[in-house]
Amino acid sequence: AIRHERRVELGLEPDRFYDLVRWGIAQEVLQAARKNYQPKNALLPLPQTEIDKSNGVLIQNPDY
């Protein structure tokens, strides 16, 4: 019921994408809509400067 309500309310807004990613259904839904979605798009790349400042604590997200 919550997914349906969010879909109706946020259908044309960018928040819908983050709901799909959070629920783990982004690939299924966006490929059905013929969007060019890849699983790596669920995470953003970390800035290299922040990785350098962390002295090895932070590592880059996969596929970036």
N, CA, C and O atoms as a Maestro MAE file, in Angstrom:
{
 s_m_m2io_version
 :::
 2.0.0
}

f_m_ct {
 s_m_title
 :::
 protein
 m_atom[256] {
  # First column is atom index #
  i_m_mmod_type
  r_m_x_coord
  r_m_y_coord
  r_m_z_coord
  i_m_residue_number
  s_m_chain_name
  s_m_pdb_residue_name
  s_m_pdb_atom_name
  i_m_atomic_number
  :::
  1 25 0.829 -1.187 0.000 1 A "ALA " " N  " 7
  2 3 0.000 0.000 0.000 1 A "ALA " " CA " 6
  3 2 0.879 1.258 0.000 1 A "ALA " " C  " 6
  4 15 0.584 2.241 -0.680 1 A "ALA " " O  " 8
  5 25 1.970 1.200 0.783 2 A "ILE " " N  " 7
  6 3 2.865 2.365 0.843 2 A "ILE " " CA " 6
  7 2 3.547 2.583 -0.502 2 A "ILE " " C  " 6
  8 15 3.661 3.716 -0.969 2 A "ILE " " O  " 8
  9 25 3.999 1.500 -1.122 3 A "ARG " " N  " 7
  10 3 4.649 1.631 -2.432 3 A "ARG " " CA " 6
  11 2 3.693 2.230 -3.450 3 A "ARG " " C  " 6
  12 15 4.084 3.088 -4.241 3 A "ARG " " O  " 8
  13 25 2.461 1.790 -3.434 4 A "HIS " " N  " 7
  14 3 1.478 2.319 -4.390 4 A "HIS " " CA " 6
  15 2 1.232 3.807 -4.139 4 A "HIS " " C  " 6
  16 15 1.182 4.596 -5.083 4 A "HIS " " O  " 8
  17 25 1.082 4.186 -2.893 5 A "GLU " " N  " 7
  18 3 0.832 5.584 -2.578 5 A "GLU " " CA " 6
  19 2 2.011 6.457 -2.999 5 A "GLU " " C  " 6
  20 15 1.814 7.526 -3.577 5 A "GLU " " O  " 8
  21 25 3.234 6.011 -2.715 6 A "ARG " " N  " 7
  22 3 4.418 6.767 -3.125 6 A "ARG " " CA " 6
  23 2 4.495 6.863 -4.649 6 A "ARG " " C  " 6
  24 15 4.886 7.895 -5.194 6 A "ARG " " O  " 8
  25 25 4.119 5.782 -5.329 7 A "ARG " " N  " 7
  26 3 4.143 5.783 -6.804 7 A "ARG " " CA " 6
  27 2 3.177 6.814 -7.355 7 A "ARG " " C  " 6
  28 15 3.515 7.545 -8.286 7 A "ARG " " O  " 8
  29 25 1.986 6.879 -6.796 8 A "VAL " " N  " 7
  30 3 0.969 7.822 -7.260 8 A "VAL " " CA " 6
  31 2 1.376 9.260 -6.939 8 A "VAL " " C  " 6
  32 15 1.233 10.151 -7.777 8 A "VAL " " O  " 8
  33 25 1.879 9.481 -5.734 9 A "GLU " " N  " 7
  34 3 2.232 10.839 -5.320 9 A "GLU " " CA " 6
  35 2 3.478 11.366 -6.011 9 A "GLU " " C  " 6
  36 15 3.545 12.546 -6.352 9 A "GLU " " O  " 8
  37 25 4.478 10.493 -6.223 10 A "LEU " " N  " 7
  38 3 5.783 10.954 -6.702 10 A "LEU " " CA " 6
  39 2 6.124 10.449 -8.094 10 A "LEU " " C  " 6
  40 15 7.296 10.424 -8.470 10 A "LEU " " O  " 8
  41 25 5.135 10.053 -8.852 11 A "GLY " " N  " 7
  42 3 5.365 9.435 -10.151 11 A "GLY " " CA " 6
  43 2 6.272 10.206 -11.087 11 A "GLY " " C  " 6
  44 15 7.063 9.594 -11.805 11 A "GLY " " O  " 8
  45 25 6.189 11.502 -11.108 12 A "LEU " " N  " 7
  46 3 6.988 12.303 -12.039 12 A "LEU " " CA " 6
  47 2 8.052 13.140 -11.332 12 A "LEU " " C  " 6
  48 15 8.574 14.098 -11.903 12 A "LEU " " O  " 8
  49 25 8.369 12.781 -10.104 13 A "GLU " " N  " 7
  50 3 9.362 13.524 -9.343 13 A "GLU " " CA " 6
  51 2 10.624 12.690 -9.145 13 A "GLU " " C  " 6
  52 15 10.557 11.461 -9.173 13 A "GLU " " O  " 8
  53 25 11.767 13.335 -8.946 14 A "PRO " " N  " 7
  54 3 13.031 12.593 -8.767 14 A "PRO " " CA " 6
  55 2 13.043 11.695 -7.536 14 A "PRO " " C  " 6
  56 15 13.813 10.736 -7.500 14 A "PRO " " O  " 8
  57 25 12.222 11.969 -6.529 15 A "ASP " " N  " 7
  58 3 12.194 11.142 -5.322 15 A "ASP " " CA " 6
  59 2 11.805 9.705 -5.633 15 A "ASP " " C  " 6
  60 15 12.195 8.792 -4.905 15 A "ASP " " O  " 8
  61 25 11.054 9.491 -6.686 16 A "ARG " " N  " 7
  62 3 10.626 8.144 -7.066 16 A "ARG " " CA " 6
  63 2 11.841 7.240 -7.307 16 A "ARG " " C  " 6
  64 15 11.824 6.073 -6.916 16 A "ARG " " O  " 8
  65 25 12.875 7.754 -7.932 17 A "PHE " " N  " 7
  66 3 14.079 6.966 -8.201 17 A "PHE " " CA " 6
  67 2 14.689 6.455 -6.901 17 A "PHE " " C  " 6
  68 15 15.062 5.285 -6.815 17 A "PHE " " O  " 8
  69 25 14.795 7.309 -5.896 18 A "TYR " " N  " 7
  70 3 15.409 6.906 -4.632 18 A "TYR " " CA " 6
  71 2 14.551 5.883 -3.886 18 A "TYR " " C  " 6
  72 15 15.083 5.021 -3.188 18 A "TYR " " O  " 8
  73 25 13.234 5.974 -4.029 19 A "ASP " " N  " 7
  74 3 12.366 4.932 -3.459 19 A "ASP " " CA " 6
  75 2 12.656 3.590 -4.116 19 A "ASP " " C  " 6
  76 15 12.774 2.575 -3.429 19 A "ASP " " O  " 8
  77 25 12.772 3.578 -5.438 20 A "LEU " " N  " 7
  78 3 13.034 2.331 -6.161 20 A "LEU " " CA " 6
  79 2 14.367 1.723 -5.742 20 A "LEU " " C  " 6
  80 15 14.470 0.510 -5.563 20 A "LEU " " O  " 8
  81 25 15.377 2.554 -5.588 21 A "VAL " " N  " 7
  82 3 16.691 2.064 -5.165 21 A "VAL " " CA " 6
  83 2 16.607 1.522 -3.742 21 A "VAL " " C  " 6
  84 15 17.129 0.442 -3.464 21 A "VAL " " O  " 8
  85 25 15.967 2.244 -2.850 22 A "ARG " " N  " 7
  86 3 15.870 1.829 -1.449 22 A "ARG " " CA " 6
  87 2 15.115 0.504 -1.315 22 A "ARG " " C  " 6
  88 15 15.468 -0.325 -0.477 22 A "ARG " " O  " 8
  89 25 14.091 0.301 -2.125 23 A "TRP " " N  " 7
  90 3 13.302 -0.932 -2.064 23 A "TRP " " CA " 6
  91 2 13.949 -2.069 -2.838 23 A "TRP " " C  " 6
  92 15 13.478 -3.204 -2.762 23 A "TRP " " O  " 8
  93 25 15.023 -1.792 -3.585 24 A "GLY " " N  " 7
  94 3 15.730 -2.836 -4.325 24 A "GLY " " CA " 6
  95 2 15.033 -3.278 -5.595 24 A "GLY " " C  " 6
  96 15 15.278 -4.381 -6.083 24 A "GLY " " O  " 8
  97 25 14.167 -2.435 -6.137 25 A "ILE " " N  " 7
  98 3 13.426 -2.814 -7.351 25 A "ILE " " CA " 6
  99 2 13.713 -1.867 -8.516 25 A "ILE " " C  " 6
  100 15 12.995 -1.884 -9.516 25 A "ILE " " O  " 8
  101 25 14.740 -1.055 -8.398 26 A "ALA " " N  " 7
  102 3 15.036 -0.058 -9.429 26 A "ALA " " CA " 6
  103 2 15.322 -0.709 -10.775 26 A "ALA " " C  " 6
  104 15 14.787 -0.277 -11.797 26 A "ALA " " O  " 8
  105 25 16.148 -1.728 -10.789 27 A "GLN " " N  " 7
  106 3 16.518 -2.349 -12.055 27 A "GLN " " CA " 6
  107 2 15.288 -2.946 -12.745 27 A "GLN " " C  " 6
  108 15 15.101 -2.771 -13.949 27 A "GLN " " O  " 8
  109 25 14.476 -3.631 -12.000 28 A "GLU " " N  " 7
  110 3 13.280 -4.261 -12.560 28 A "GLU " " CA " 6
  111 2 12.307 -3.229 -13.135 28 A "GLU " " C  " 6
  112 15 11.823 -3.387 -14.256 28 A "GLU " " O  " 8
  113 25 12.025 -2.187 -12.376 29 A "VAL " " N  " 7
  114 3 11.052 -1.180 -12.796 29 A "VAL " " CA " 6
  115 2 11.579 -0.334 -13.950 29 A "VAL " " C  " 6
  116 15 10.858 -0.085 -14.917 29 A "VAL " " O  " 8
  117 25 12.826 0.106 -13.854 30 A "LEU " " N  " 7
  118 3 13.359 0.998 -14.875 30 A "LEU " " CA " 6
  119 2 13.663 0.278 -16.182 30 A "LEU " " C  " 6
  120 15 13.552 0.880 -17.250 30 A "LEU " " O  " 8
  121 25 14.041 -0.985 -16.126 31 A "GLN " " N  " 7
  122 3 14.240 -1.723 -17.374 31 A "GLN " " CA " 6
  123 2 12.910 -1.993 -18.055 31 A "GLN " " C  " 6
  124 15 12.841 -2.014 -19.284 31 A "GLN " " O  " 8
  125 25 11.855 -2.199 -17.285 32 A "ALA " " N  " 7
  126 3 10.525 -2.372 -17.866 32 A "ALA " " CA " 6
  127 2 10.082 -1.089 -18.573 32 A "ALA " " C  " 6
  128 15 9.338 -1.139 -19.552 32 A "ALA " " O  " 8
  129 25 10.545 0.060 -18.070 33 A "ALA " " N  " 7
  130 3 10.233 1.352 -18.686 33 A "ALA " " CA " 6
  131 2 11.237 1.714 -19.771 33 A "ALA " " C  " 6
  132 15 11.198 2.817 -20.317 33 A "ALA " " O  " 8
  133 25 12.146 0.775 -20.087 34 A "ARG " " N  " 7
  134 3 13.165 0.954 -21.120 34 A "ARG " " CA " 6
  135 2 14.113 2.120 -20.815 34 A "ARG " " C  " 6
  136 15 14.543 2.839 -21.718 34 A "ARG " " O  " 8
  137 25 14.425 2.290 -19.546 35 A "LYS " " N  " 7
  138 3 15.411 3.295 -19.141 35 A "LYS " " CA " 6
  139 2 16.765 2.614 -19.054 35 A "LYS " " C  " 6
  140 15 16.850 1.421 -18.765 35 A "LYS " " O  " 8
  141 25 17.820 3.369 -19.301 36 A "ASN " " N  " 7
  142 3 19.176 2.820 -19.275 36 A "ASN " " CA " 6
  143 2 19.705 2.841 -17.843 36 A "ASN " " C  " 6
  144 15 20.546 3.671 -17.498 36 A "ASN " " O  " 8
  145 25 19.212 1.930 -17.019 37 A "TYR " " N  " 7
  146 3 19.621 1.851 -15.618 37 A "TYR " " CA " 6
  147 2 20.605 0.709 -15.441 37 A "TYR " " C  " 6
  148 15 20.400 -0.387 -15.961 37 A "TYR " " O  " 8
  149 25 21.671 0.973 -14.704 38 A "GLN " " N  " 7
  150 3 22.638 -0.053 -14.356 38 A "GLN " " CA " 6
  151 2 22.728 -0.090 -12.835 38 A "GLN " " C  " 6
  152 15 22.609 0.951 -12.188 38 A "GLN " " O  " 8
  153 25 22.937 -1.275 -12.249 39 A "PRO " " N  " 7
  154 3 22.984 -1.370 -10.788 39 A "PRO " " CA " 6
  155 2 24.002 -0.440 -10.134 39 A "PRO " " C  " 6
  156 15 23.809 -0.032 -8.988 39 A "PRO " " O  " 8
  157 25 25.083 -0.097 -10.837 40 A "LYS " " N  " 7
  158 3 26.068 0.817 -10.236 40 A "LYS " " CA " 6
  159 2 25.475 2.198 -9.993 40 A "LYS " " C  " 6
  160 15 26.016 2.964 -9.195 40 A "LYS " " O  " 8
  161 25 24.370 2.535 -10.668 41 A "ASN " " N  " 7
  162 3 23.758 3.841 -10.503 41 A "ASN " " CA " 6
  163 2 23.064 4.012 -9.151 41 A "ASN " " C  " 6
  164 15 22.629 5.115 -8.820 41 A "ASN " " O  " 8
  165 25 22.955 2.944 -8.374 42 A "ALA " " N  " 7
  166 3 22.354 3.050 -7.047 42 A "ALA " " CA " 6
  167 2 23.276 3.791 -6.083 42 A "ALA " " C  " 6
  168 15 22.806 4.366 -5.101 42 A "ALA " " O  " 8
  169 25 24.572 3.785 -6.347 43 A "LEU " " N  " 7
  170 3 25.553 4.470 -5.505 43 A "LEU " " CA " 6
  171 2 26.234 5.572 -6.306 43 A "LEU " " C  " 6
  172 15 26.419 5.449 -7.517 43 A "LEU " " O  " 8
  173 25 26.596 6.625 -5.637 44 A "LEU " " N  " 7
  174 3 27.333 7.705 -6.285 44 A "LEU " " CA " 6
  175 2 28.821 7.510 -6.036 44 A "LEU " " C  " 6
  176 15 29.201 6.901 -5.036 44 A "LEU " " O  " 8
  177 25 29.671 8.016 -6.928 45 A "PRO " " N  " 7
  178 3 31.109 7.916 -6.684 45 A "PRO " " CA " 6
  179 2 31.526 8.853 -5.548 45 A "PRO " " C  " 6
  180 15 30.978 9.944 -5.392 45 A "PRO " " O  " 8
  181 25 32.486 8.412 -4.775 46 A "LEU " " N  " 7
  182 3 33.037 9.269 -3.725 46 A "LEU " " CA " 6
  183 2 34.087 10.182 -4.353 46 A "LEU " " C  " 6
  184 15 34.853 9.740 -5.209 46 A "LEU " " O  " 8
  185 25 34.132 11.440 -3.943 47 A "PRO " " N  " 7
  186 3 35.162 12.329 -4.481 47 A "PRO " " CA " 6
  187 2 36.558 11.827 -4.097 47 A "PRO " " C  " 6
  188 15 36.792 11.436 -2.954 47 A "PRO " " O  " 8
  189 25 37.469 11.842 -5.055 48 A "GLN " " N  " 7
  190 3 38.817 11.347 -4.812 48 A "GLN " " CA " 6
  191 2 39.511 12.120 -3.695 48 A "GLN " " C  " 6
  192 15 40.305 11.548 -2.948 48 A "GLN " " O  " 8
  193 25 39.220 13.411 -3.576 49 A "THR " " N  " 7
  194 3 39.846 14.197 -2.514 49 A "THR " " CA " 6
  195 2 39.450 13.680 -1.132 49 A "THR " " C  " 6
  196 15 40.270 13.681 -0.213 49 A "THR " " O  " 8
  197 25 38.201 13.239 -0.979 50 A "GLU " " N  " 7
  198 3 37.747 12.712 0.311 50 A "GLU " " CA " 6
  199 2 38.388 11.359 0.606 50 A "GLU " " C  " 6
  200 15 38.710 11.060 1.756 50 A "GLU " " O  " 8
  201 25 38.571 10.553 -0.415 51 A "ILE " " N  " 7
  202 3 39.245 9.263 -0.245 51 A "ILE " " CA " 6
  203 2 40.689 9.495 0.183 51 A "ILE " " C  " 6
  204 15 41.197 8.815 1.075 51 A "ILE " " O  " 8
  205 25 41.349 10.463 -0.460 52 A "ASP " " N  " 7
  206 3 42.741 10.781 -0.115 52 A "ASP " " CA " 6
  207 2 42.858 11.305 1.316 52 A "ASP " " C  " 6
  208 15 43.794 10.951 2.032 52 A "ASP " " O  " 8
  209 25 41.907 12.151 1.736 53 A "LYS " " N  " 7
  210 3 41.941 12.713 3.087 53 A "LYS " " CA " 6
  211 2 41.703 11.657 4.164 53 A "LYS " " C  " 6
  212 15 42.130 11.832 5.305 53 A "LYS " " O  " 8
  213 25 41.028 10.568 3.815 54 A "SER " " N  " 7
  214 3 40.676 9.565 4.828 54 A "SER " " CA " 6
  215 2 41.827 8.618 5.160 54 A "SER " " C  " 6
  216 15 41.697 7.780 6.053 54 A "SER " " O  " 8
  217 25 42.943 8.739 4.460 55 A "ASN " " N  " 7
  218 3 44.101 7.877 4.687 55 A "ASN " " CA " 6
  219 2 43.761 6.386 4.600 55 A "ASN " " C  " 6
  220 15 44.193 5.590 5.434 55 A "ASN " " O  " 8
  221 25 42.994 6.027 3.595 56 A "GLY " " N  " 7
  222 3 42.700 4.619 3.354 56 A "GLY " " CA " 6
  223 2 41.473 4.088 4.058 56 A "GLY " " C  " 6
  224 15 41.150 2.911 3.893 56 A "GLY " " O  " 8
  225 25 40.766 4.902 4.842 57 A "VAL " " N  " 7
  226 3 39.561 4.434 5.522 57 A "VAL " " CA " 6
  227 2 38.415 4.282 4.511 57 A "VAL " " C  " 6
  228 15 37.691 3.286 4.525 57 A "VAL " " O  " 8
  229 25 38.265 5.272 3.646 58 A "LEU " " N  " 7
  230 3 37.223 5.207 2.620 58 A "LEU " " CA " 6
  231 2 37.768 4.502 1.377 58 A "LEU " " C  " 6
  232 15 38.926 4.677 1.000 58 A "LEU " " O  " 8
  233 25 36.906 3.704 0.755 59 A "ILE " " N  " 7
  234 3 37.250 3.095 -0.528 59 A "ILE " " CA " 6
  235 2 36.177 3.483 -1.521 59 A "ILE " " C  " 6
  236 15 35.032 3.735 -1.146 59 A "ILE " " O  " 8
  237 25 36.550 3.530 -2.788 60 A "GLN " " N  " 7
  238 3 35.624 3.937 -3.834 60 A "GLN " " CA " 6
  239 2 34.519 2.899 -3.998 60 A "GLN " " C  " 6
  240 15 34.747 1.700 -3.840 60 A "GLN " " O  " 8
  241 25 33.321 3.380 -4.315 61 A "ASN " " N  " 7
  242 3 32.197 2.483 -4.582 61 A "ASN " " CA " 6
  243 2 32.502 1.647 -5.824 61 A "ASN " " C  " 6
  244 15 33.224 2.103 -6.711 61 A "ASN " " O  " 8
  245 25 31.964 0.437 -5.899 62 A "PRO " " N  " 7
  246 3 32.251 -0.442 -7.041 62 A "PRO " " CA " 6
  247 2 31.883 0.191 -8.388 62 A "PRO " " C  " 6
  248 15 30.922 0.954 -8.483 62 A "PRO " " O  " 8
  249 25 32.641 -0.130 -9.400 63 A "ASP " " N  " 7
  250 3 32.408 0.314 -10.793 63 A "ASP " " CA " 6
  251 2 32.683 1.787 -11.032 63 A "ASP " " C  " 6
  252 15 32.273 2.315 -12.066 63 A "ASP " " O  " 8
  253 25 33.358 2.471 -10.120 64 A "TYR " " N  " 7
  254 3 33.720 3.868 -10.350 64 A "TYR " " CA " 6
  255 2 35.223 3.995 -10.309 64 A "TYR " " C  " 6
  256 15 35.755 5.092 -10.480 64 A "TYR " " O  " 8
  :::
 }
 m_bond[255] {
  # First column is bond index #
  i_m_from
  i_m_to
  i_m_order
  :::
  1 1 2 1
  2 2 3 1
  3 3 4 2
  4 3 5 1
  5 5 6 1
  6 6 7 1
  7 7 8 2
  8 7 9 1
  9 9 10 1
  10 10 11 1
  11 11 12 2
  12 11 13 1
  13 13 14 1
  14 14 15 1
  15 15 16 2
  16 15 17 1
  17 17 18 1
  18 18 19 1
  19 19 20 2
  20 19 21 1
  21 21 22 1
  22 22 23 1
  23 23 24 2
  24 23 25 1
  25 25 26 1
  26 26 27 1
  27 27 28 2
  28 27 29 1
  29 29 30 1
  30 30 31 1
  31 31 32 2
  32 31 33 1
  33 33 34 1
  34 34 35 1
  35 35 36 2
  36 35 37 1
  37 37 38 1
  38 38 39 1
  39 39 40 2
  40 39 41 1
  41 41 42 1
  42 42 43 1
  43 43 44 2
  44 43 45 1
  45 45 46 1
  46 46 47 1
  47 47 48 2
  48 47 49 1
  49 49 50 1
  50 50 51 1
  51 51 52 2
  52 51 53 1
  53 53 54 1
  54 54 55 1
  55 55 56 2
  56 55 57 1
  57 57 58 1
  58 58 59 1
  59 59 60 2
  60 59 61 1
  61 61 62 1
  62 62 63 1
  63 63 64 2
  64 63 65 1
  65 65 66 1
  66 66 67 1
  67 67 68 2
  68 67 69 1
  69 69 70 1
  70 70 71 1
  71 71 72 2
  72 71 73 1
  73 73 74 1
  74 74 75 1
  75 75 76 2
  76 75 77 1
  77 77 78 1
  78 78 79 1
  79 79 80 2
  80 79 81 1
  81 81 82 1
  82 82 83 1
  83 83 84 2
  84 83 85 1
  85 85 86 1
  86 86 87 1
  87 87 88 2
  88 87 89 1
  89 89 90 1
  90 90 91 1
  91 91 92 2
  92 91 93 1
  93 93 94 1
  94 94 95 1
  95 95 96 2
  96 95 97 1
  97 97 98 1
  98 98 99 1
  99 99 100 2
  100 99 101 1
  101 101 102 1
  102 102 103 1
  103 103 104 2
  104 103 105 1
  105 105 106 1
  106 106 107 1
  107 107 108 2
  108 107 109 1
  109 109 110 1
  110 110 111 1
  111 111 112 2
  112 111 113 1
  113 113 114 1
  114 114 115 1
  115 115 116 2
  116 115 117 1
  117 117 118 1
  118 118 119 1
  119 119 120 2
  120 119 121 1
  121 121 122 1
  122 122 123 1
  123 123 124 2
  124 123 125 1
  125 125 126 1
  126 126 127 1
  127 127 128 2
  128 127 129 1
  129 129 130 1
  130 130 131 1
  131 131 132 2
  132 131 133 1
  133 133 134 1
  134 134 135 1
  135 135 136 2
  136 135 137 1
  137 137 138 1
  138 138 139 1
  139 139 140 2
  140 139 141 1
  141 141 142 1
  142 142 143 1
  143 143 144 2
  144 143 145 1
  145 145 146 1
  146 146 147 1
  147 147 148 2
  148 147 149 1
  149 149 150 1
  150 150 151 1
  151 151 152 2
  152 151 153 1
  153 153 154 1
  154 154 155 1
  155 155 156 2
  156 155 157 1
  157 157 158 1
  158 158 159 1
  159 159 160 2
  160 159 161 1
  161 161 162 1
  162 162 163 1
  163 163 164 2
  164 163 165 1
  165 165 166 1
  166 166 167 1
  167 167 168 2
  168 167 169 1
  169 169 170 1
  170 170 171 1
  171 171 172 2
  172 171 173 1
  173 173 174 1
  174 174 175 1
  175 175 176 2
  176 175 177 1
  177 177 178 1
  178 178 179 1
  179 179 180 2
  180 179 181 1
  181 181 182 1
  182 182 183 1
  183 183 184 2
  184 183 185 1
  185 185 186 1
  186 186 187 1
  187 187 188 2
  188 187 189 1
  189 189 190 1
  190 190 191 1
  191 191 192 2
  192 191 193 1
  193 193 194 1
  194 194 195 1
  195 195 196 2
  196 195 197 1
  197 197 198 1
  198 198 199 1
  199 199 200 2
  200 199 201 1
  201 201 202 1
  202 202 203 1
  203 203 204 2
  204 203 205 1
  205 205 206 1
  206 206 207 1
  207 207 208 2
  208 207 209 1
  209 209 210 1
  210 210 211 1
  211 211 212 2
  212 211 213 1
  213 213 214 1
  214 214 215 1
  215 215 216 2
  216 215 217 1
  217 217 218 1
  218 218 219 1
  219 219 220 2
  220 219 221 1
  221 221 222 1
  222 222 223 1
  223 223 224 2
  224 223 225 1
  225 225 226 1
  226 226 227 1
  227 227 228 2
  228 227 229 1
  229 229 230 1
  230 230 231 1
  231 231 232 2
  232 231 233 1
  233 233 234 1
  234 234 235 1
  235 235 236 2
  236 235 237 1
  237 237 238 1
  238 238 239 1
  239 239 240 2
  240 239 241 1
  241 241 242 1
  242 242 243 1
  243 243 244 2
  244 243 245 1
  245 245 246 1
  246 246 247 1
  247 247 248 2
  248 247 249 1
  249 249 250 1
  250 250 251 1
  251 251 252 2
  252 251 253 1
  253 253 254 1
  254 254 255 1
  255 255 256 2
  :::
 }
}
